[in-house]
């Protein structure tokens, strides 16, 4: 198995878990925050997808799906155009409200499709290419892709946990 195949599998697992975390949730549950200062399923899925979109597009020299396919307009959030949710305050988290789970999964599916397209052409040598020199050591494409995958998996796990809390409280 090649490294790109492992990455493709990993990002596919994120997609599966995003769908499972969002499936069947009504707007109240999508946007519910278990306690003040915590994240909702909607914010977590939006954020993990925004980070993947931003970082993968940057690493491959692509346009962000958020902007190029008008997802920014479809979501209608009152945030800067390129905001990914990094460092959001509790008030900003509360401002990311989604009325339809299909909007979240649709955006994630579009980002996933662009990620897969980019990954299919990756060679072992490409993974060594430096994509960010602001760090010491500089970040390679391989490290960036694993970093995004790790971040995605953590946040989708959090979304699944919040979903479980909500379902447990409703039972």
Steps between C-alpha positions, in 0.01 A plus 500: 500500500631845411492797736243677282269198532525520879417871487206437265370235739543731800315789342228256392456399862459863599225533239320192637518631856381848398192344343438287810537797736254714305246240383144570611580794728246781492616864507467520880729200550745608229549832677468388862799563724511265800619781729601862458830534321485159329463418133194378312493219245439765233802708601728196532410362156510845337840571659664169414378536142618861476847404626524210255381725217740781590809288564464253213423778251804694618732197489396411144456854364125457455205730563308439820171324435344736760556792264512346152175302537308767697474304825581821684181653358291188563597497869449875535715533810605840627870421490797613291503316166805287581417430865557137598388524861853485639509686830127572504358645818190349660291775337643423156432129549142583593473707181569201277145375468389250238137419430554189288741210545505455122674836473781376725536163328469657155787738571705220652432277197618778265821551701550124520470472121765770449726338760472160329568649159816663636613187683457268202784673318743509795835324469738407781727786389209747521455418868849637569423839341509786751164677515555730798833653593364693800575204728828347619537253350309606189176307440491251214190402305498162674513656845229753411266229370547288812452806722170586331387138518581490873312826561200373302488173692517677835219740411273237348549294815396803703192541279408136557543551875275809500244306298511223760454748784197650328343162432568384854337813646195453277451137602 
